[in-house]
Amino acid sequence: MKFIHAADIHLDSPLTGLSAYADAPVEMLRSASRHAFTNLVNEAIDLQVTFMVIAGDLYDGSWKDHNTGIYFCKEMGRLKKVGIPVYLLFGNHDAESEMTKKLQLPDNVFTFDAKKTTTFILASQKVALHGRSFKEKETLENLAIGYPEPVQGLFNIGVLHTALEGNSAHASYAPCSLEELHAKGYHYWALGHVHDYQIWQGASTIVFPGNLQGRHIRETGPRGAVLVTVNDEGTLDVERLFVDVLRWESLEVNVSECNSLTDVVDTIRKTLEASVEHSTNTLPIAARVTVTGKTPVHGDLFGLEAQLRAEVLALAVTLGAERLWIEKVKVATSAADDGETVRARADALSELQDLLEAAETDPDFIKSLQTELLGLVNKAPLELQTAVSYFADIRSGELRGILREIRSGLVSHLAKIE
């Protein structure tokens, strides 16, 4: 027996972070989740799996129209033609409370109830699947404790949408512990909600397959589902299936040895070339370039993020516009000098450095600066509200980090000019 376990498909959720391109592949960004899901259905048909399990967040919240549901029904129809049933559990994004539009699903799709745990028996395969969907998005109770005892003589699969306990990167919906899951006595736990692949072996095999398609820079690397094969003795083999259509990559470029903007651009070029050349797949790459290092060029880069981004975009186009996309260029360098050299000068520049340093701990100045900056923040377009990391610091009044960056960059820049 073999089955596919998928989760966190988020149909019609667009990729974010590449919209700044004038010639961005708009259609690919909008439909990436669909293409990844179609790839998954293709795999299920080619591999002739016994069934498919979707452990929550098939959708990305309420549909704008019925096209999302029509697309899903079409893909389920393809599986129905070859006799592959699908066992679907709804998570926080597609809970009953979230979905305002629904369609009747094909009869090869079996959904887990939201009021109580449902058990489906596949007699011919000697399999029992247990699961409970979310009724409310904010489901904070431990659903696992209500799952039934395993059915004796059958291969038992628990389907659950959960963050597990202690997973701070995700909202703590339906929390439970690994110990609880192992103690239940099921052979396999098909989990969803956490977007990174994770597996635990023990009394049970417990798996997060991760999401099908990375949607932003926090979801780097290959994405997909898992193929689970069970032999006659009940031994499990779990294999990853990669079905994504674009991959996110975070590239750190150390420019400690650079002495000019030209040197920085050349170092970034070499990093981008190596990333493309050494990639083991032919999928497009969406990269964030972070420039780091304690460097003499720190002052040259102060306030030149826009120019540096333009230089890097030009490099990406040269390497192949359809192969490499730049999500962001981030400057995170620091001054090669710790400020003592400027301080020892005892001139106007050293006085400026002292004034800026004093401003970092002046509550009246910080409050005044926050008031001024809030006027800009509140007028910023919606897409910038979450994209600009400084905005959260400005709202909270935590401006010392921003002032520290300005002091270091400005003083280094002025010292270099002089």
VOKE-894665 format. One record per residue (C-alpha): x, y, z; residue in one letter. Coordinates in nm, 4 decimals, padded with zeros to 6 digits. Example, Ala and Ser with C-alpha at 12.3 -4.5 7.8 and 13.67 -1.06 7.14 Angstrom:
REM residues 2
ATOM       px       py       pz type
ATOM  01.2300 -00.4500  00.7800    A
ATOM  01.3670 -00.1060  00.7140    S
//
This chain:
REM residues 418
ATOM       px       py       pz type
ATOM  00.0000  00.0000  00.0000    M
ATOM  00.1179  00.3525 -00.0691    K
ATOM -00.0481  00.6868 -00.0094    F
ATOM  00.0338  01.0557 -00.0414    I
ATOM  00.0194  01.2803  00.2638    H
ATOM -00.0049  01.6534  00.1843    A
ATOM -00.1010  01.9633  00.3828    A
ATOM -00.1011  02.3434  00.3737    D
ATOM -00.1740  02.3777  00.0042    I
ATOM -00.3304  02.7258  00.0398    H
ATOM -00.4892  02.7214 -00.3034    L
ATOM -00.4814  03.0570 -00.4818    D
ATOM -00.2560  03.2166 -00.2229    S
ATOM -00.0139  03.4276 -00.4325    P
ATOM  00.3617  03.4431 -00.3867    L
ATOM  00.4678  03.7675 -00.2206    T
ATOM  00.7809  03.9790 -00.2450    G
ATOM  00.8373  03.9938 -00.6224    L
ATOM  00.5744  04.2517 -00.7189    S
ATOM  00.8365  04.5278 -00.7450    A
ATOM  00.9439  04.3910 -01.0820    Y
ATOM  00.7973  04.5851 -01.3728    A
ATOM  00.8083  04.2644 -01.5786    D
ATOM  00.7299  04.0216 -01.2958    A
ATOM  00.5722  03.6897 -01.4031    P
ATOM  00.2346  03.7927 -01.2646    V
ATOM  00.0479  03.4823 -01.3783    E
ATOM  00.3077  03.2457 -01.2315    M
ATOM  00.3061  03.4302 -00.8988    L
ATOM -00.0728  03.4242 -00.8843    R
ATOM -00.1182  03.0594 -00.9830    S
ATOM  00.1893  02.8906 -00.8305    A
ATOM -00.0181  02.7075 -00.5671    S
ATOM -00.2428  02.5627 -00.8397    R
ATOM  00.0494  02.4475 -01.0527    H
ATOM  00.2082  02.2806 -00.7488    A
ATOM -00.1186  02.1018 -00.6652    F
ATOM -00.1590  01.9873 -01.0262    T
ATOM  00.1957  01.8466 -01.0032    N
ATOM  00.0894  01.6603 -00.6882    L
ATOM -00.2148  01.5081 -00.8602    V
ATOM  00.0094  01.4063 -01.1511    N
ATOM  00.2387  01.2264 -00.9038    E
ATOM -00.0562  01.0480 -00.7417    A
ATOM -00.1736  00.9193 -01.0808    I
ATOM  00.1742  00.8207 -01.2030    D
ATOM  00.2570  00.6420 -00.8766    L
ATOM -00.0852  00.4729 -00.8665    Q
ATOM -00.1269  00.5500 -00.4966    V
ATOM -00.4023  00.3844 -00.2964    T
ATOM -00.5357  00.7147 -00.1590    F
ATOM -00.4390  01.0719 -00.0708    M
ATOM -00.4613  01.2495  00.2644    V
ATOM -00.4815  01.6298  00.2916    I
ATOM -00.4197  01.7370  00.6538    A
ATOM -00.5663  02.0867  00.6537    G
ATOM -00.5413  02.4293  00.4922    D
ATOM -00.6354  02.3178  00.1444    L
ATOM -00.7687  02.6696  00.0939    Y
ATOM -00.6368  03.0078  00.2036    D
ATOM -00.9526  03.1360  00.3660    G
ATOM -01.2781  03.2330  00.1993    S
ATOM -01.2799  03.2356 -00.1814    W
ATOM -01.3229  03.5586 -00.3753    K
ATOM -01.5351  03.3576 -00.6184    D
ATOM -01.6110  02.9911 -00.6953    H
ATOM -01.3139  02.9428 -00.9286    N
ATOM -01.0969  02.8058 -00.6461    T
ATOM -01.3515  02.5336 -00.5676    G
ATOM -01.4124  02.4571 -00.9361    I
ATOM -01.0389  02.4071 -00.9894    Y
ATOM -01.0173  02.1709 -00.6906    F
ATOM -01.3180  01.9687 -00.8141    C
ATOM -01.1519  01.9367 -01.1548    K
ATOM -00.8347  01.7928 -01.0008    E
ATOM -01.0382  01.5570 -00.7818    M
ATOM -01.2186  01.4445 -01.0960    G
ATOM -00.8854  01.3388 -01.2437    R
ATOM -00.8194  01.1227 -00.9359    L
ATOM -01.1711  00.9800 -00.9453    K
ATOM -01.1177  00.8524 -01.3009    K
ATOM -00.8276  00.6364 -01.1825    V
ATOM -00.9960  00.5252 -00.8588    G
ATOM -00.7973  00.7306 -00.6047    I
ATOM -01.0005  00.8512 -00.3044    P
ATOM -00.9020  01.1619 -00.1076    V
ATOM -00.9448  01.2086  00.2685    Y
ATOM -00.9704  01.5791  00.3431    L
ATOM -00.9415  01.7512  00.6805    L
ATOM -01.0076  02.1230  00.7197    F
ATOM -00.7592  02.3350  00.9182    G
ATOM -00.7668  02.6905  01.0490    N
ATOM -00.7616  02.8535  00.7039    H
ATOM -01.0529  02.6479  00.5730    D
ATOM -01.2495  02.6004  00.8956    A
ATOM -01.6286  02.6158  00.8726    E
ATOM -01.6135  02.9639  01.0242    S
ATOM -01.3776  03.0829  00.7476    E
ATOM -01.5504  02.9525  00.4351    M
ATOM -01.8346  03.1677  00.3034    T
ATOM -01.8515  02.9866 -00.0317    K
ATOM -01.8686  02.6099 -00.0805    K
ATOM -01.9251  02.3598 -00.3590    L
ATOM -02.0400  02.0003 -00.3528    Q
ATOM -01.7273  01.7847 -00.3756    L
ATOM -01.6887  01.4778 -00.6004    P
ATOM -01.7859  01.1491 -00.4334    D
ATOM -01.4234  01.0301 -00.4147    N
ATOM -01.3517  01.3075 -00.1608    V
ATOM -01.4297  01.2198  00.2021    F
ATOM -01.4185  01.5006  00.4590    T
ATOM -01.3590  01.4679  00.8315    F
ATOM -01.6395  01.6102  01.0455    D
ATOM -01.5788  01.9247  01.2531    A
ATOM -01.8070  01.8331  01.5452    K
ATOM -01.6526  01.4990  01.6339    K
ATOM -01.3768  01.2659  01.5203    T
ATOM -01.4582  01.0718  01.2043    T
ATOM -01.3156  00.7266  01.1261    T
ATOM -01.3023  00.5953  00.7697    F
ATOM -01.2403  00.2232  00.7185    I
ATOM -01.0760  00.0963  00.3988    L
ATOM -01.1591 -00.2719  00.4426    A
ATOM -00.9773 -00.3944  00.1324    S
ATOM -00.6547 -00.2241  00.2424    Q
ATOM -00.7049 -00.2918  00.6155    K
ATOM -00.6680  00.0812  00.6926    V
ATOM -00.8476  00.3078  00.9406    A
ATOM -00.8185  00.6876  00.9106    L
ATOM -00.9165  00.9035  01.2085    H
ATOM -00.9510  01.2809  01.1963    G
ATOM -01.1410  01.5889  01.3042    R
ATOM -01.1665  01.9124  01.1058    S
ATOM -01.1638  02.2631  01.2529    F
ATOM -01.5039  02.4195  01.3065    K
ATOM -01.3582  02.7531  01.4186    E
ATOM -01.0365  02.9093  01.2992    K
ATOM -00.9334  02.9828  01.6576    E
ATOM -00.9357  02.6180  01.7665    T
ATOM -00.7159  02.6181  02.0758    L
ATOM -00.8343  02.2943  02.2378    E
ATOM -00.6374  01.9712  02.2237    N
ATOM -00.8272  01.7735  01.9591    L
ATOM -00.5949  01.4736  01.9772    A
ATOM -00.7289  01.3598  02.3149    I
ATOM -01.0678  01.2957  02.1530    G
ATOM -00.9316  01.0640  01.8844    Y
ATOM -01.0486  00.7014  01.9287    P
ATOM -00.8416  00.3999  02.0191    E
ATOM -00.6779  00.2301  01.7182    P
ATOM -00.8869 -00.0292  01.5348    V
ATOM -00.7264 -00.3658  01.6027    Q
ATOM -00.5936 -00.5531  01.3018    G
ATOM -00.5887 -00.2413  01.0834    L
ATOM -00.3209  00.0110  00.9868    F
ATOM -00.4284  00.3229  01.1809    N
ATOM -00.3637  00.6743  01.0518    I
ATOM -00.4374  00.9851  01.2566    G
ATOM -00.5002  01.3034  01.0541    V
ATOM -00.4565  01.6218  01.2571    L
ATOM -00.4003  01.9928  01.1984    H
ATOM -00.1842  02.1106  01.4877    T
ATOM  00.1101  02.3290  01.5818    A
ATOM  00.2256  02.0746  01.8427    L
ATOM  00.3357  02.2183  02.1751    E
ATOM  00.6220  02.4640  02.1780    G
ATOM  00.6182  02.5461  01.8066    N
ATOM  00.6336  02.9244  01.8436    S
ATOM  00.6702  02.9888  01.4699    A
ATOM  00.3048  02.8994  01.4125    H
ATOM -00.0214  02.9893  01.5851    A
ATOM -00.0858  02.7361  01.8640    S
ATOM -00.3973  02.5794  01.7151    Y
ATOM -00.5051  02.2353  01.8453    A
ATOM -00.1896  02.1987  02.0594    P
ATOM -00.0728  01.8542  02.1681    C
ATOM  00.2539  01.6780  02.2450    S
ATOM  00.4560  01.4174  02.0603    L
ATOM  00.4204  01.1932  02.3655    E
ATOM  00.0404  01.2058  02.3360    E
ATOM  00.0535  01.1133  01.9701    L
ATOM  00.2923  00.8236  02.0241    H
ATOM  00.0794  00.6992  02.3152    A
ATOM -00.2353  00.6826  02.1011    K
ATOM -00.1047  00.3682  01.9333    G
ATOM -00.1575  00.4726  01.5703    Y
ATOM  00.0935  00.3611  01.3103    H
ATOM  00.1149  00.6986  01.1350    Y
ATOM  00.0166  01.0578  01.2134    W
ATOM -00.0513  01.2775  00.9096    A
ATOM -00.0088  01.6307  01.0449    L
ATOM -00.0596  01.9750  00.8938    G
ATOM -00.0189  02.3444  00.9884    H
ATOM  00.3623  02.3661  01.0231    V
ATOM  00.5038  02.4564  00.6822    H
ATOM  00.8430  02.2868  00.7227    D
ATOM  00.9044  01.9153  00.6703    Y
ATOM  00.9553  01.7305  00.9998    Q
ATOM  00.9470  01.3620  01.0924    I
ATOM  00.9640  01.1722  01.4218    W
ATOM  01.0043  00.7965  01.4502    Q
ATOM  00.9027  00.5900  01.7516    G
ATOM  00.5884  00.4092  01.8581    A
ATOM  00.4267  00.6033  01.5706    S
ATOM  00.5705  00.7722  01.2649    T
ATOM  00.4719  01.1402  01.2918    I
ATOM  00.5128  01.3675  00.9901    V
ATOM  00.4631  01.7280  00.8865    F
ATOM  00.5036  01.7181  00.5062    P
ATOM  00.5426  02.0971  00.4847    G
ATOM  00.3547  02.3113  00.2358    N
ATOM  00.3401  02.2397 -00.1381    L
ATOM  00.4803  02.5742 -00.2521    Q
ATOM  00.6929  02.8291 -00.0702    G
ATOM  00.5035  03.1588 -00.0779    R
ATOM  00.7630  03.4055  00.0549    H
ATOM  01.1232  03.4352  00.1716    I
ATOM  01.0496  03.2700  00.5084    R
ATOM  00.9677  02.9467  00.3219    E
ATOM  01.2981  02.8655  00.1540    T
ATOM  01.4116  02.5387 -00.0020    G
ATOM  01.2246  02.2556 -00.1778    P
ATOM  00.8549  02.2084 -00.0945    R
ATOM  00.6020  01.9328 -00.1487    G
ATOM  00.4322  01.6330  00.0118    A
ATOM  00.5382  01.2833  00.1207    V
ATOM  00.4833  00.9377 -00.0282    L
ATOM  00.4267  00.6740  00.2393    V
ATOM  00.4796  00.3089  00.1433    T
ATOM  00.3729  00.0283  00.3782    V
ATOM  00.4782 -00.3307  00.3166    N
ATOM  00.2929 -00.6474  00.4240    D
ATOM  00.4724 -00.6492  00.7609    E
ATOM  00.3606 -00.2926  00.8321    G
ATOM  00.7053 -00.1388  00.7821    T
ATOM  00.6904  00.2254  00.6765    L
ATOM  00.8981  00.4123  00.4222    D
ATOM  00.8513  00.7907  00.3959    V
ATOM  00.9813  00.9661  00.0845    E
ATOM  00.9542  01.3350  00.0023    R
ATOM  00.7804  01.4417 -00.3201    L
ATOM  00.8834  01.7858 -00.4468    F
ATOM  00.6133  01.9529 -00.6546    V
ATOM  00.6890  02.3267 -00.6170    D
ATOM  00.7300  02.5517 -00.9210    V
ATOM  00.9566  02.8241 -00.7741    L
ATOM  01.2034  02.8117 -00.4849    R
ATOM  01.3018  03.0802 -00.2383    W
ATOM  01.6628  03.1163 -00.1355    E
ATOM  01.8349  03.3392  00.1194    S
ATOM  02.1880  03.4385  00.0126    L
ATOM  02.4304  03.6011  00.2571    E
ATOM  02.7178  03.7893  00.0937    V
ATOM  03.0104  03.8845  00.3159    N
ATOM  03.1764  04.2045  00.1909    V
ATOM  03.4391  04.2430  00.4637    S
ATOM  03.7181  04.2602  00.2058    E
ATOM  03.5406  04.5127 -00.0195    C
ATOM  03.6569  04.8736 -00.0470    N
ATOM  03.4007  05.0180 -00.2892    S
ATOM  03.0473  04.9755 -00.4208    L
ATOM  03.1995  04.8219 -00.7351    T
ATOM  03.3696  04.5563 -00.5221    D
ATOM  03.0395  04.4831 -00.3461    V
ATOM  02.8510  04.4393 -00.6739    V
ATOM  03.1237  04.2101 -00.8080    D
ATOM  03.1127  03.9948 -00.4922    T
ATOM  02.7333  03.9667 -00.5180    I
ATOM  02.7668  03.8707 -00.8862    R
ATOM  02.9941  03.5794 -00.7981    K
ATOM  02.7486  03.4616 -00.5301    T
ATOM  02.4517  03.4753 -00.7683    L
ATOM  02.6422  03.2928 -01.0418    E
ATOM  02.7408  03.0180 -00.7990    A
ATOM  02.3823  02.9847 -00.6741    S
ATOM  02.2478  02.9358 -01.0270    V
ATOM  02.5308  02.7103 -01.1452    E
ATOM  02.5261  02.4827 -00.8389    H
ATOM  02.1484  02.4524 -00.8180    S
ATOM  02.0379  02.0907 -00.8574    T
ATOM  01.7013  02.1844 -01.0069    N
ATOM  01.5813  02.3845 -01.3051    T
ATOM  01.3119  02.5761 -01.1162    L
ATOM  01.3236  02.9568 -01.1013    P
ATOM  01.4910  03.0945 -00.7888    I
ATOM  01.3604  03.3900 -00.5885    A
ATOM  01.6496  03.5158 -00.3780    A
ATOM  01.6990  03.7587 -00.0938    R
ATOM  02.0510  03.8998 -00.0936    V
ATOM  02.1762  04.0136  00.2472    T
ATOM  02.5050  04.2026  00.2460    V
ATOM  02.6982  04.1471  00.5707    T
ATOM  03.0391  04.1992  00.7261    G
ATOM  03.2479  04.4490  00.9181    K
ATOM  03.3712  04.6450  00.6213    T
ATOM  03.5362  04.9703  00.5072    P
ATOM  03.2559  05.0036  00.2507    V
ATOM  02.9866  05.0378  00.5193    H
ATOM  02.9807  05.4163  00.4754    G
ATOM  02.9543  05.3878  00.0968    D
ATOM  02.6436  05.1724  00.1307    L
ATOM  02.4665  05.4129  00.3677    F
ATOM  02.1462  05.5273  00.2024    G
ATOM  02.2282  05.3520 -00.1259    L
ATOM  02.0015  05.0474 -00.0901    E
ATOM  01.7971  05.1565 -00.3935    A
ATOM  02.1049  05.1863 -00.6148    Q
ATOM  02.2469  04.8570 -00.4872    L
ATOM  01.9137  04.6851 -00.5560    R
ATOM  01.9161  04.8212 -00.9124    A
ATOM  02.2696  04.6874 -00.9607    E
ATOM  02.1670  04.3435 -00.8317    V
ATOM  01.8527  04.3373 -01.0469    L
ATOM  02.0731  04.4058 -01.3483    A
ATOM  02.2951  04.1136 -01.2492    L
ATOM  01.9922  03.8851 -01.2182    A
ATOM  01.8648  03.9835 -01.5631    V
ATOM  02.2090  03.9156 -01.7086    T
ATOM  02.2101  03.5663 -01.5563    L
ATOM  01.8643  03.4956 -01.6989    G
ATOM  01.5394  03.6790 -01.6273    A
ATOM  01.3349  03.3593 -01.6166    E
ATOM  01.5854  03.1773 -01.3932    R
ATOM  01.6572  03.4206 -01.1111    L
ATOM  01.4402  03.6797 -00.9357    W
ATOM  01.5518  03.9121 -00.6557    I
ATOM  01.3045  03.9445 -00.3683    E
ATOM  01.5043  04.2010 -00.1723    K
ATOM  01.8548  04.3374 -00.1273    V
ATOM  01.9224  04.4006  00.2401    K
ATOM  02.2254  04.5879  00.3759    V
ATOM  02.3315  04.4528  00.7156    A
ATOM  02.6948  04.5599  00.7268    T
ATOM  02.8741  04.7327  01.0121    S
ATOM  03.1590  04.9833  01.0242    A
ATOM  03.5121  04.8488  01.0194    A
ATOM  03.5984  05.1069  01.2840    D
ATOM  03.4162  05.0984  01.6186    D
ATOM  03.4014  05.4797  01.6370    G
ATOM  03.7146  05.5358  01.8408    E
ATOM  03.9086  05.6684  01.5426    T
ATOM  03.6466  05.9368  01.4770    V
ATOM  03.6161  06.0157  01.8492    R
ATOM  03.9916  06.0733  01.8741    A
ATOM  03.9728  06.3389  01.6031    R
ATOM  03.7982  06.5854  01.8407    A
ATOM  03.6439  06.7767  01.5497    D
ATOM  03.2930  06.8448  01.4133    A
ATOM  03.2516  06.4860  01.2959    L
ATOM  03.3365  06.3471  01.6394    S
ATOM  03.0873  06.5924  01.7936    E
ATOM  02.8192  06.4718  01.5528    L
ATOM  02.8938  06.1128  01.6522    Q
ATOM  02.8589  06.2033  02.0231    D
ATOM  02.5294  06.3864  01.9583    L
ATOM  02.3829  06.0906  01.7702    L
ATOM  02.4991  05.8507  02.0406    E
ATOM  02.3378  06.0654  02.3119    A
ATOM  02.0132  06.0775  02.1123    A
ATOM  01.9779  05.7000  02.1448    E
ATOM  01.9071  05.7331  02.5175    T
ATOM  01.7207  06.0668  02.5173    D
ATOM  01.3518  05.9823  02.5885    P
ATOM  01.2233  06.3266  02.4881    D
ATOM  01.4033  06.3156  02.1543    F
ATOM  01.2877  05.9597  02.0856    I
ATOM  00.9272  06.0515  02.1649    K
ATOM  00.9451  06.3568  01.9357    S
ATOM  01.1036  06.1520  01.6572    L
ATOM  00.8395  05.8811  01.6916    Q
ATOM  00.5616  06.1405  01.6560    T
ATOM  00.7181  06.2757  01.3372    E
ATOM  00.7760  05.9315  01.1851    L
ATOM  00.4282  05.8022  01.2705    L
ATOM  00.2863  06.0641  01.0371    G
ATOM  00.4759  05.8976  00.7517    L
ATOM  00.4085  05.5406  00.8625    V
ATOM  00.0326  05.5895  00.8861    N
ATOM  00.0201  05.7319  00.5330    K
ATOM  00.2263  05.4501  00.3790    A
ATOM  00.0516  05.2145  00.1324    P
ATOM -00.0869  04.8907  00.2739    L
ATOM  00.1766  04.6743  00.1020    E
ATOM  00.4509  04.8627  00.2896    L
ATOM  00.2943  04.8197  00.6345    Q
ATOM  00.4317  04.4671  00.6740    T
ATOM  00.7172  04.4903  00.4220    A
ATOM  00.9155  04.7618  00.6048    V
ATOM  01.0622  04.6160  00.9237    S
ATOM  01.1266  04.9612  01.0738    Y
ATOM  00.7548  05.0369  01.0904    F
ATOM  00.6961  04.8031  01.3864    A
ATOM  00.9822  04.9680  01.5793    D
ATOM  00.8437  05.3142  01.5052    I
ATOM  00.4959  05.2184  01.6285    R
ATOM  00.6355  05.0716  01.9500    S
ATOM  00.8765  05.3602  02.0106    G
ATOM  01.1814  05.1296  02.0020    E
ATOM  01.3962  05.3645  01.7968    L
ATOM  01.7385  05.3047  01.9487    R
ATOM  01.8232  05.0372  01.6922    G
ATOM  01.7319  05.2688  01.4050    I
ATOM  01.9332  05.5551  01.5551    L
ATOM  02.2314  05.3237  01.6059    R
ATOM  02.2204  05.2229  01.2398    E
ATOM  02.1976  05.5836  01.1277    I
ATOM  02.4885  05.6895  01.3508    R
ATOM  02.7161  05.4135  01.2264    S
ATOM  02.6269  05.4563  00.8598    G
ATOM  02.6234  05.8368  00.8495    L
ATOM  02.9488  05.8840  01.0391    V
ATOM  03.1244  05.6205  00.8289    S
ATOM  02.9886  05.7818  00.5124    H
ATOM  03.1007  06.1331  00.6095    L
ATOM  03.4420  06.0073  00.7211    A
ATOM  03.4895  05.8301  00.3863    K
ATOM  03.3881  06.1425  00.1887    I
ATOM  03.6285  06.3566  00.3871    E
//
